[in-house]
Amino acid sequence: MAKFCVLTQRRNEPNQQIWINSQQYFDQVPPRIWNFYIGGYQVCQKWMKDRKGRELNFDEISHYPNIVSIISETIKMMTDIADFLKNMAISVKISFVKK
């Protein structure tokens, strides 16, 4: 098996791939996940930058898709909360109008 070494990070948007060198990539990284920020950091990009120039071990190779999955679930939960709060605001507004 070839070494999984982070030499670059190039995004192939149509295929949802993050290339780390000329032969290897992580796939299924949609734009909404790639562009997700926490505390001013673009999480997926920061993780790659922190490992630039070195070989990834098995745990790191397995960890990256987990990060992508967790961010996906976080975005879903944030959307659900925002929708709930929006509906609550509408409900509260209606109850004030009725009285």
N, C-alpha and C positions, 0 to 999 in steps of 0.2 A: 504494500500500500504506500502511496506517495505521502510525503510529509504534508501536513495541513498547516502551511506557514502563511501568516498574514503579511503580505508585501504591499498590498494596496487595498482600497475599498472603492469599488466601482459599482454603481447601481444600474441594473438593467431593468428599467421600470416596466416595460410590457410583459416581461417574464417574471417579474417580482423576485429578482435574484440580486444578491449582494456578492459580488466577486471579490475574493480575498487575494487571489493571484491569477495567473493566466490560465489555470486549469481547474480551479476549485471555487465553489460558491455555496452559499446558503440560499435556499429557495423558499417560496411562499412567504415573502415579507412584503405585504401590501403597503402602499404609500401612507395610509393612515397610521400604520404601526411604525414605519421608518421615520415618519415625521412627528412622532409623539415625544413631547418634552416633559421632563420632571426636574424641577429646580433649576431651570435654565439649560439643562443638558438634553440633547437628543439621544435618548437612551441607547438605541441600537448602534448608532454611529460611535458614541463614546466608548461602548464596550469594545468595538473593533479597534478604535484608536489606541486604547490602553494596551492592546496586544500586538500592535504593529511591530514587525521585525522579528517575531518569534514564532515558534511552532506551537500550535494548539495541542493540548493533550486530549485524551478521550473525554474526560469530564467536561472540558470547555466546549468541545464539539457538540456534546449532548446538551449542554446548558443553554446555548444560544437559541435553539428552537423553543426551549421552555420560556425564555425571556419574551420571545415573540408571542407565544400563547398567553402568557400572563398579561402582556400589554393589550392584547386583543380582548381579553375578559375585562380588563380595567376600563377600556373604552366603552364596552357594552354596559357595564355597571354605571359609568358616568352618564351615559345617554339615558338609561332607565331612571336614574335619580333626577336628571334634568327634566325629563318628561313628567315624572311624578310631581315635582315642584311646580311645573307649569300648570298642570291640571289642578293642583291645590290652590294656586293663585287664582285661577278662573273660578273654582268652587267658592273660595272666600269672597271674591268680588260679587258673585251672583247672590250669595247669602246676604251680603250687605245691601244690595239693591232691593231684595225682596222685603226687607224690613222697612 
